[in-house]
């Protein structure tokens, strides 16, 4: 499975998942916006995109897409790392064209360095 990590996804996440991953930054796609990363990723043969753009399902027509989308509810690393199992599970259960949002609640009282 080829997975693209959008620019909002923390760099610490990719090595934790046992799949072939590429960061948008490595493709020089970090400045691309308004749904273009989704189109580019699908055209480049990616199977799934992991993003922090919670509006993607409202801004893009996801029907008929071949690429799956996993959206992280929040992006600060101190929150994301508390939900790694849920993120990996979402990536592993994604099917062609699916949309999965991983709830990552913002809980500043539980922040750990």
Rosetta blueprint (number, residue, H / E / L):
1 X L
2 X E
3 X E
4 X E
5 X E
6 X L
7 X L
8 X L
9 X L
10 X L
11 X L
12 X L
13 X L
14 X H
15 X H
16 X H
17 X L
18 X L
19 X L
20 X E
21 X E
22 X E
23 X E
24 X H
25 X H
26 X H
27 X H
28 X L
29 X L
30 X L
31 X L
32 X L
33 X L
34 X L
35 X L
36 X H
37 X H
38 X H
39 X H
40 X H
41 X H
42 X H
43 X H
44 X L
45 X L
46 X L
47 X L
48 X E
49 X E
50 X E
51 X E
52 X L
53 X L
54 X L
55 X L
56 X H
57 X H
58 X H
59 X H
60 X L
61 X L
62 X L
63 X L
64 X L
65 X L
66 X L
67 X L
68 X E
69 X E
70 X E
71 X E
72 X E
73 X L
74 X L
75 X L
76 X L
77 X H
78 X H
79 X H
80 X H
81 X H
82 X H
83 X H
84 X H
85 X H
86 X H
87 X H
88 X H
89 X H
90 X H
91 X H
92 X H
93 X H
94 X L
95 X L
96 X L
97 X L
98 X L
99 X E
100 X E
101 X E
102 X E
103 X L
104 X L
105 X L
106 X L
107 X L
108 X H
109 X H
110 X H
111 X L
112 X L
113 X L
